[in-house]
Amino acid sequence: MTETEDVTSTVAGDGKAHEAVIDEALRLIDSGLSELMHRELVSTDEVSDLLLDVRMLLTAAELAAASGVPAEPVGA
C-alpha cells in the first residue's frame, strides 16, 4: 500500500537520523490518510498495512539505535 525509504542507514545516535525516521513516519501517515479520506469505505487490511508500515519503520530505527549498527532498508 505504501512505499518507504531507508532513513535508518545513518549512524545510530545521530539526531538527524532520529528526525528523519519521525519525518518518514509522519509522511507515511499523511500519505495513507490522504488516500483513505477520498473513500467512503476502507478495508481493515489497508488500515493495518499502514499501521504496520509505520511500526516497522519505528521498530527498525529503535533496533538500529540500540545495537549501534546501521539498519537495513525498511522497505521498497
C-alpha positions in Angstrom: 0.0 0.0 0.0 2.7 2.4 0.9 6.3 3.0 -0.1 9.0 3.7 2.4 12.6 4.9 2.0 15.6 3.9 4.0 16.1 6.5 6.7 17.9 4.3 9.3 21.2 3.7 7.5 23.0 6.5 9.2 25.0 6.1 12.4 22.8 5.4 15.4 22.5 8.2 18.0 22.6 10.9 15.3 19.8 13.4 16.0 19.3 14.0 12.3 18.6 10.2 11.8 16.0 10.3 14.6 14.3 13.3 12.9 14.4 11.6 9.6 12.7 8.5 11.0 10.0 10.6 12.5 9.6 12.6 9.3 9.2 9.4 7.3 6.7 8.0 9.7 4.7 11.2 9.5 4.9 11.2 5.7 3.6 7.6 5.7 0.7 8.6 7.9 -0.2 11.7 5.9 0.0 9.8 2.6 -2.1 7.0 3.9 -4.7 9.3 5.4 -5.0 11.4 2.2 -5.6 8.2 0.2 -8.2 6.9 2.6 -10.0 10.3 3.0 -11.4 10.1 -0.6 -13.2 6.9 0.1 -16.4 6.1 1.9 -15.3 2.5 2.9 -11.8 1.4 3.8 -10.8 -2.2 4.4 -9.2 -3.2 7.6 -6.4 -4.7 5.5 -5.5 -1.3 4.2 -5.5 0.3 7.6 -3.5 -2.5 9.1 -1.0 -2.2 6.3 -0.5 1.5 7.0 -0.1 0.9 10.7 2.4 -2.0 10.1 4.5 0.2 7.8 4.8 2.9 10.4 5.5 0.3 13.2 8.2 -1.4 11.0 9.8 2.0 10.4 9.9 2.9 14.0 11.0 -0.5 15.2 13.9 -0.7 12.7 15.1 2.7 13.9 14.8 1.7 17.6 16.8 -1.6 16.9 19.5 0.3 15.0 19.9 2.8 17.8 20.1 0.0 20.4 22.6 -2.1 18.6 24.7 0.8 17.2 24.6 -1.0 13.8 23.0 0.7 10.8 19.7 -1.0 9.9 18.8 -2.5 6.6 16.4 -0.6 4.3 12.9 -0.5 5.7 11.1 -1.3 2.5 10.7 -0.6 -1.1 
